[in-house]
Amino acid sequence: MRVLAVIPARYASTRLPGKPLSKIQEKPMIQWVYEQTRKALKVNQVVVATDDERIASAVRAFGGQVVMTSPDCPSGTDRVAEALDQLQAGQAGSETFDVVVNVQGDEPFIDPRAIDQAVDLVVSKNFQMATLMSPFKSAADIENPSIVKAIAAADGRALYFSRLPIPYTRVPIPSKGPFACFRHIGLYVYSVNALAKLRALPQSPAEIAESLEQLRALENGISIGIAAVEFESLGVDTPEDLEKARALAQKRK
């Protein structure tokens, strides 16, 4: 079973323009993501999907593979699907894949073991789609709408994702855990068939309301396996996040 990892990367960003090219210890952030993803044992090939030649040039400069996609892709999922189309149609190598991983281009410290764990949910556990979550460390983060919350069933299925604390609690959220919900880590794994189905579906009501793509899958009966990992996500969305990432990289030297 062949696994493709795609890192969708856009230059435009409201809060941090040119984010994929932001330097962390003299390397662009997209290179950090690419190199971490390549360490995943269950991934056969890694590509960056972008519509911007500046990002494409940076990827080629460090020896990475890039697929040019349309600037009209409405979401990262669509960009991932278009990259897969090109690869399987022969425009970028004529490869055949069974499983596709969508790795966010703003996760410079993504844990390769976490990628493998998510892949296993599709390959071995037969979920159509998979993602990850990690325990919350503070109640303040649960109240933050920028941090997506996840709640899961006992059998490992994702029940719902929200920007608000879930489930609703009649008493104040405790200051210390364990908490009922988890922090969602924005990494997705799809079977090729599930990705094609998801791409063909229109945006769903909950997806539009929460601005969360994964709700389209849940609303249309696509099961999402979700695994709890200890890896703490550091998504870079703002200049402040970038400084945190640089400080963390310095500590990891």
C-alpha positions in Angstrom: 0.0 0.0 0.0 1.6 3.3 -1.2 1.2 6.4 0.9 1.6 10.0 -0.5 2.2 13.0 1.8 1.2 16.3 0.3 2.1 19.6 2.0 -0.3 22.4 0.6 1.4 25.8 0.8 0.1 29.2 -0.1 2.0 32.5 -0.1 -1.0 34.6 0.9 -1.8 34.7 4.6 -3.8 37.4 6.3 -1.8 37.3 9.5 1.6 36.2 8.2 2.2 36.8 4.5 4.8 34.5 2.9 4.4 32.2 5.8 5.9 29.1 4.2 9.1 31.0 3.4 9.5 32.4 6.9 13.0 31.6 8.2 13.6 29.4 11.2 17.3 29.0 11.8 18.1 30.0 8.2 15.8 27.4 6.7 12.3 28.3 5.3 9.5 26.9 7.4 8.3 24.7 4.5 11.7 22.9 4.6 11.2 22.0 8.2 7.8 20.5 7.5 9.1 18.6 4.5 12.1 17.2 6.3 10.0 16.1 9.3 7.4 14.5 7.0 10.1 12.5 5.1 11.1 10.9 8.4 7.7 9.1 8.6 8.3 5.4 8.1 4.9 4.8 6.4 5.2 7.6 3.8 6.5 6.6 0.4 6.7 10.0 -1.2 6.4 13.7 -0.1 5.5 16.6 -2.3 4.7 20.3 -1.7 1.6 21.5 -3.6 1.6 25.2 -4.3 0.4 27.8 -6.8 3.3 30.2 -6.1 6.6 30.1 -7.9 8.5 31.6 -5.0 7.5 28.7 -2.8 8.2 26.2 -5.6 11.7 27.7 -6.1 12.5 27.4 -2.4 11.4 23.8 -2.4 13.5 22.9 -5.4 16.5 24.7 -3.8 16.5 22.3 -0.9 15.9 19.3 -3.1 12.2 18.8 -2.4 9.6 17.8 -4.9 6.9 20.3 -5.8 3.6 20.1 -7.8 2.2 23.3 -9.2 -1.6 23.6 -8.5 -4.3 26.0 -9.5 -4.6 29.3 -7.7 -8.3 28.7 -7.6 -8.2 25.8 -5.2 -10.8 26.7 -2.5 -9.1 24.7 0.2 -6.1 22.8 1.3 -8.0 19.5 0.6 -8.7 20.5 -3.0 -5.0 21.4 -3.4 -4.0 18.0 -2.1 -6.5 16.3 -4.4 -5.2 18.2 -7.4 -1.6 17.2 -6.6 -2.7 13.6 -6.4 -4.5 13.9 -9.8 -1.3 15.2 -11.4 0.9 12.5 -9.9 -1.5 9.7 -10.9 -2.1 11.2 -14.4 1.6 11.1 -15.1 2.3 14.8 -15.2 4.6 14.6 -12.2 5.9 11.0 -12.3 3.0 8.6 -13.0 2.7 7.2 -9.5 -0.2 5.2 -8.0 -1.2 5.7 -4.4 -3.7 4.2 -2.0 -3.6 6.6 0.9 -2.9 10.4 1.0 -1.7 12.5 4.0 -2.4 16.2 4.2 0.4 17.7 6.3 -0.2 21.4 7.2 2.6 23.6 5.9 2.7 25.6 9.1 3.7 22.7 11.4 7.5 22.9 11.4 7.9 20.4 14.2 5.3 17.8 13.1 6.2 14.5 14.7 6.9 11.7 12.1 5.7 9.1 14.6 2.4 10.9 14.8 2.1 10.9 11.0 2.6 7.1 11.1 0.0 6.7 13.8 -2.6 8.5 11.7 -1.7 6.6 8.6 -2.2 3.3 10.5 -5.8 4.3 11.3 -6.6 4.2 7.6 -4.3 1.4 6.5 -4.9 -1.1 9.4 -8.0 0.1 11.2 -10.0 0.7 8.0 -11.2 4.2 8.7 -11.9 6.2 5.6 -10.2 9.2 7.0 -8.0 9.9 10.1 -6.6 12.7 12.2 -5.0 13.4 15.5 -5.6 15.0 18.9 -3.6 15.8 22.0 -4.6 16.5 25.6 -5.2 20.0 26.6 -2.9 21.4 29.2 -4.9 24.5 30.2 -8.5 25.6 30.5 -7.6 28.9 28.8 -6.8 27.1 25.6 -10.2 25.4 25.6 -11.8 28.8 25.7 -9.7 30.0 22.7 -11.7 29.8 19.5 -8.5 29.8 17.4 -7.7 26.3 18.9 -9.9 23.6 17.5 -11.4 21.1 19.9 -12.2 17.5 19.2 -14.3 14.9 21.0 -14.1 11.1 20.2 -16.2 8.0 20.8 -14.9 5.0 22.7 -14.2 3.1 19.4 -11.8 5.8 18.2 -14.3 7.7 15.9 -14.3 11.4 15.9 -17.7 12.7 17.0 -17.3 16.4 16.5 -14.9 19.3 16.1 -15.6 22.8 17.2 -14.0 26.2 18.0 -16.1 26.3 21.1 -15.6 24.1 24.2 -17.3 20.7 23.7 -19.2 19.1 25.2 -21.2 21.9 26.9 -20.6 21.7 30.6 -23.1 22.9 33.3 -20.2 23.8 35.7 -17.2 25.9 35.0 -14.4 24.2 33.1 -11.8 23.0 35.7 -8.5 24.8 35.8 -6.6 21.5 35.5 -7.3 18.4 33.4 -8.3 15.8 32.5 -10.6 17.7 30.1 -13.6 16.2 28.2 -12.3 17.4 24.9 -8.9 17.3 23.2 -6.8 19.8 21.1 -7.2 18.9 17.4 -4.0 18.5 15.4 -4.6 19.6 11.8 -3.2 16.6 10.0 -5.4 14.4 7.8 -5.1 11.0 6.2 -7.5 9.9 3.5 -8.1 6.7 1.5 -8.0 7.8 -2.2 -11.7 7.0 -2.5 -12.6 9.1 0.5 -10.6 12.1 -0.7 -12.4 11.9 -4.1 -15.8 11.8 -2.4 -14.9 14.6 -0.1 -13.7 16.8 -2.9 -16.9 16.3 -4.9 -19.2 17.3 -2.0 -20.4 20.9 -1.5 -19.5 22.7 1.7 -21.8 21.6 4.5 -23.7 23.8 6.9 -21.6 23.0 10.0 -18.4 23.3 7.9 -19.4 26.8 6.9 -20.5 27.8 10.4 -17.3 26.6 12.2 -15.0 27.1 9.2 -13.7 23.6 9.6 -13.3 21.4 6.5 -13.4 18.1 8.4 -17.1 18.7 9.4 -18.0 18.1 5.7 -16.8 14.5 6.1 -18.8 13.9 9.3 -21.9 15.5 7.9 -21.7 13.2 4.9 -21.1 9.9 6.6 -17.3 9.7 6.1 -15.9 8.1 9.3 -12.9 9.8 10.8 -10.6 7.8 13.0 -8.8 9.9 15.6 -5.8 9.0 17.8 -4.6 10.7 20.9 -0.9 11.5 20.9 1.4 13.3 23.3 2.9 15.4 20.5 2.0 19.1 21.1 1.2 20.9 17.9 2.8 24.3 17.2 0.9 25.7 14.2 2.4 29.0 13.0 -0.3 31.5 12.2 1.0 34.8 13.5 4.3 36.7 14.0 4.1 35.7 17.6 3.8 32.0 16.7 6.8 32.4 14.4 8.9 33.7 17.3 7.8 30.8 19.5 8.9 28.4 16.7 12.3 30.1 16.4 12.8 29.9 20.2 11.8 26.2 20.2 14.2 25.5 17.3 16.9 27.1 19.3 16.2 24.9 22.3 16.3 21.8 20.1 19.8 22.5 18.8 
